[in-house]
Amino acid sequence: MNKKIEALIAVGGTGGHVFPGINLASALNKKNYNVKIVSDKRGYKFFKETDKKNVLVFPSSPLIKKNVVLLIFSLSLILYSILRSLIFLSCNRPHIIFGMGGYASFPICIAAAILRIKFIIYENNLIIGRANKKLLPFAERIFVSNKKLEGISSKYNFKTIEVGNIIKREIINFSLNLRIKKKELKILVLGGSQAAKIFAEILPKIFKKCSDIGISIRIIQQCLPHQNRELSSFYDKCNIQHELFNFSENLVKYFSKVNLAITRSGSSVLAELTNANIPFITIPLPSSVDDHQLKNANFYKSKNLSFLVEEKDLNDKLSKLLKEIHENMSKLNEISTNQRQYSDKHVYENINNELNKILNEKN
C-alpha cells in the first residue's frame, strides 16, 4: 500500500472560505491523503461537532489600519500566528498545504514559504482576494474557480489553474427538473453566514407586498434561531405559506421544494445554485472586500444565469422583479436551461490531476 500523502488545509473567516476547505478535505481523504485542518475561531463554528476535535485553531487577524493601536495589535497577532505556524509545521511537516483564501490562511502559507513547503492557494471569487494576492508570488499554484479572475499580474499566468468550484458532490450531482405547473413563486431565502439577520428583517415586508397584490408566494427561509417566532408569526398574519430553518449543512433537501432562490453573492452559494439549476436573485453584500460580491453577481447576470438586485434598491426593485417573474414564469425556465450548460462535476478530478503534477515536481 502506498504511503499516505500528508496534506494541510488552512481555512477560516466566513463560510465562503471554510466550506470549500471542508469539501476538499472530504475528497482528499477518499484518495491517498491524510488531511489535517487549521482554522481560526470564526471558521471553527462551521464544523460539525463530530469533526471539531480534528481541527486545530490558530489565532488570526486582518491588518487593521484604523488607528495606530489597532494596527500594532493586528500586526502582533499576525506575527504571533506566523511564529506558531512555523513551530507547528516544523514538527508536522506536510507534503502539501492548501490556503483557501482570507486572512486566516495567511500565517500558515507564509510559514510554509519560509520552510520551503509547497503550498497552493485557492480563489473562488472573480477578483483575487488581498491575502491571496500577497501569497501568490510564493505559491506553487493558484487554483481558481473561473479563468475570468481579475487582479492577477500576467507574470503569474503560469501559476493559474482553472479547476472549478469546490462544492459538495451531492450538489454537483443534484439537478432540479424545473416543471412549473402553476403560477406560484416558491422561494428559498439563503442567509448564509452574514445575511440571515438582515434578510429576515427586510424581505418579509417585501413578500407581504407581493402577496397583497395577488402574487402567489411560498417561502422557505434561513434565519437566526432567535428570529424564528417573530418571523413565523408575521408570515402567519399575512397568510403566506412558509417554512423556516436555521443553519443547515444539507441544503439539497430544500432545493426540490422551490423554483427560485434569493441569496447573497458569495461565490460558493452561486456555484451551488447554478449546478443545481435553481434560478436565483443575487443581493450582493455591500461591505464585501473590494466589492467582490457585486463582481460575482454581475458575472452570473451577464451570462443570464441569475437576476440581480442591489441591497440599496431592494424596497423599490425586488417586488417589481418578483411581479415580472410571476407574470412570466418562463423566465425561470430560461435561467434554469442556461444553468444546465455549466457544471463543476470535474472539479475534484482536476484538482487530483494537478496535485499529482505538483507533488512529482522537483523543488
N, C-alpha and C positions, 0 to 999 in steps of 0.2 A: 504494500500500500504506500502511495506517495505521501511524503511528509506534508502536513498541513502548512499552508501559507498564512503567516501571521499578518493580520490587517487591523488597522485602527481607523475609526471614523470619528471625526470631530464635528459635533453639531451643537446647536444652542439657539437661544433667542426665540423667534417665532416658529409656529408650526410649519411655515413655508420652508424653513431650513431643516427642521427636525424630522418631519415625516419622510422626505426623500432619503435621509440617512437611515431611518428605521427600515424603509423598504429595501434599500441597498444591502443593509446588514442581513436581512432575511434571505435575500437572493444569494449573497456570497456564502452564507452558512450552509446553503444547499449544495454548494460547489466544494472545492478543496481548500476552504478558508476557515480559519479560526478568527472570529471578529470580536474586537473589543470596541466599546463606545465611550467617548468622553463628551460630556455636556456641561452646561452651566446650570444655575438654579432655575432660570426661566425655561430652558429646554427640558429639564428633568421632569416637569409636571406633565409632559405629553406622553411619557412612557407608561405602559401598563404596570400595575403594581407588581405583577409577577416578574417583570423584566427590570425593574428599578435596581434590584440587587446587583445586576451585572453592568450598571452604568456608573462610571467614575465622574464625580462632579468637581470641576475646577472653577475657580472664580474667573470672571471676565468683565470687561467694561469697554464701551466705546470711548473714543478720545473726546472728552468733553471740553469745549473751548469757551464756555460761557463766561468763566472768570478764572483767575489765577489759582484759587483754592481747588476748584473742581478739576482744573487741568492737571495740577500736581497730583491730586488724588487718583484720577483715572490713569495717569502715566505710571504711578506707583503700582496700581493694581495690575496693569498690563505687564509691567516688568516682573512683578512677583509671579504672575501666571506663566510667563515665559520661563522663568527660573524653575518653577515647579514642573513645567513640561519637560525641560532639559533633564531634570533628575529622573522623572518617570521614564522617558524614552531611553535614557542611558541604561536603566535597569530592565526595561522591557522593550527591546529594540524590534519593532515590527519590520516586515519586508516592504510594506506599502502603507501609506497614510492617505486618507481622503479628508479634505476640508470642504464642508458642504455650504460654505458661504456664511457671511455675517461675522461680526467681531468675535464671536465665541470660538470660531475655528482658527483665528489669527495666531494666538500664542503657540499652539501645538505645531502649526505649519512653520512658523519661524524657527522654533526649536528643531524641527526636522531638517530645515535648511542648514542650520548650524552644525548638526550632527551628520549631515550628508545622507539623510534617509530620504528615499524617493517619496514625493507626495504629489497628489493630484487634487486640483480644485474643481468644484462643480458650480455652474451658474445656470439657473433655470429661468431667470428673467431675461428681458430683451435689451437691457443695458447692464453692463458689468457692475457689480457691487463694489463699494470702496475697499473693503478688506481684500476681496479677490484681486482687485486691480493692483494693490500693493504686493500681493503674494505672487502674481503672475511671473515676474522675472525669475523667481526661484523654483517655480513649479515644473514638474516634468511635462504635464499636460493640463489643459483646462477642458473638461468635458462640458459641453453646452447642450441645452435642450433644442436650440434653434440656431441655425447658421446666420440668422439676421441680427445676432447680438451686436450691440453698439458699444463703443468705448474701448476697444482693444486696438492697440497700435499694430500696424501691418507687419512689423518686425516679429510679432508673436503669432502670426498666422499658422506657422508650422506646429505650434503647440495646441491649436484649437481643433477639437474633435467633436463633431455633432453626434451625440448618442441618442437624444430624445429625452422625454420627461420621465423621471424615475418615480413612477406611481405604482400603486398596488396592482398585482397581476389580476385580481378579481375584477378590478375596474377596467383594466385593459381588455379583459375577456367579456365584459358586460356590454351589451348593445341594446339600447331601447328601440323597440319596434313601434315607432310613433304612429298610432292609429287614432285619429281624432273622430270620435263617434258623435260628439255633441259640442256645442259652443260653450265650453267650460274651461276656465283657466285653473289648472291645478298647479299651484306654485310652491316650489321648495325654496325656503329662505335660509341661506347658509351664512352664519355669522362668522365662522372661523374663530381664530384666537384674538381678533382685535375689533370685531364688528357686531357681535351678538347683542351687546347692550344698546348701541345706538340704533341698530335696525329694529329692535323691539320697541324703541321709543318713537321712531319716525314712521315706519312702514304701516303699522296697523291703521293709522288715521287715513293714509292714502288708500288702503284696501277698503275701508269703510266708504270712502268717497266713490270708489269704483262700484261697490255693491249698491249704493244708493241710486246710481244712475242705470242700474239694471244689468251690470256685468256679473255673470255667474262665476263665482270665485270660490276656491277651496285652498286653504293654507296649511302647509306643513312647515313649521318654523323652528329653527335653532335659537335658543335664548339662554340666558343665565338662570340658574336654579331659582334665585330669589324673584325672578320676573314671571315665573310660571302662573301663579294665582291671578295676578293683576291682568296679565295678557289673556289668559283663558276667559276671565270674566268679561273683558272688553269684547272679545270675539263672540261670546255667548249673547251679549246685549245687542250686537249687530247682526245676529243670526248668520254668522259666517262659519261654515264648517272648518274645523281646524284640528291639527294635531301638533303638540309641542314636544320638543326633545332638547336635551342639554348636550353636552359634548358626546359625540359618538365616533367610534373608530370604524364603524361599519355603515357608511352612508349608502351603500348599494341597496340596502333594504328599503330605502326611501325612493330610489331612482325610478322604480317601476310604477310608482304611485302618481307621478307628476308628468306634465308636458312642458314645464317652464321652470327655470330657476332664477333666483336673484342672489347675487354674490358680490363680495369684494373681488379685486382683480389680482390676487396673488397667482403666480404662475402655476402652482401645483393644482389648485382647485379649478382653474380654467382648463388645464390639460385633462383633468379627471372628467369634467362635464363634456368636453369635446370628444374624448374617447368613448364615453357612454352615450353619445349622440343626443344629449339633452340641450335644447335651446336655452340660452340664458341671457340675462340682463346684467351687465357689469356696472358696479358702482365703485370706482377706484377710491382707495384711501387717500384723502387729500394730503396727509402728512407723510406719505411714504417717501423714503430716501430717494433723492434725485427724481422724484415723481415717477418711479419705475412702474407703479401700478397703472397709471394713465397710459404709459407706453405699452404695457401688456394689453390693456383694454382696446387701445386704438388698433393694435395689430390684429386682434381677433375680429374686430368690427370691419376692418378693411378687407378681410378675407370672407366677409359675410357669414361668419361663424357665430355671431352674437349681436346683441344690441348694447348700447352704451348710454348711460345717464350719469352725469357727474353729480356729486353729492349736493353741490350748491343749487342744482336745478331740480332736485327731487320733487319738491312740492308743486312745481309748475309743469314738469315734463313726464314724470313717471305715470301718473294716472292717464294722461293723454296717450302715452305709448301703449299702456295696457288696454285702453279702449280700442286703439287701432288694431292691435293683435286680436282682440276678441271679435272684432268685426270682420277680420280677415285671417282666420286661423291657418290658412295655407302658408302664412309667413313662418309658422313654426315648422311645417313640413319642409320648407325650403332650407331653413337653417340646419335642420337635422340631416337632410340629404347632403348638404355641403360638408357637414362634420364627418360623414362616413368616408370621406376621402383622406382623412387624417387618422393615423394610428401610431401609438408608441409600442406596438407589440414586439418590436425587435430591440428594445432598449437594453435589456439585460444581456442579450446575445452580443450586442455592440460593445457593451462595457467589458464583458468577459474576453472578447477578442482583443480589445485594446490593452487590457491588463496583461494578457499573455505576452504581447509585444514588449510592453514596458518592463516587465519583470525579467525578460530574457535579454534586455539590452545591458551592455556592459557600462559600468559607471565611467 
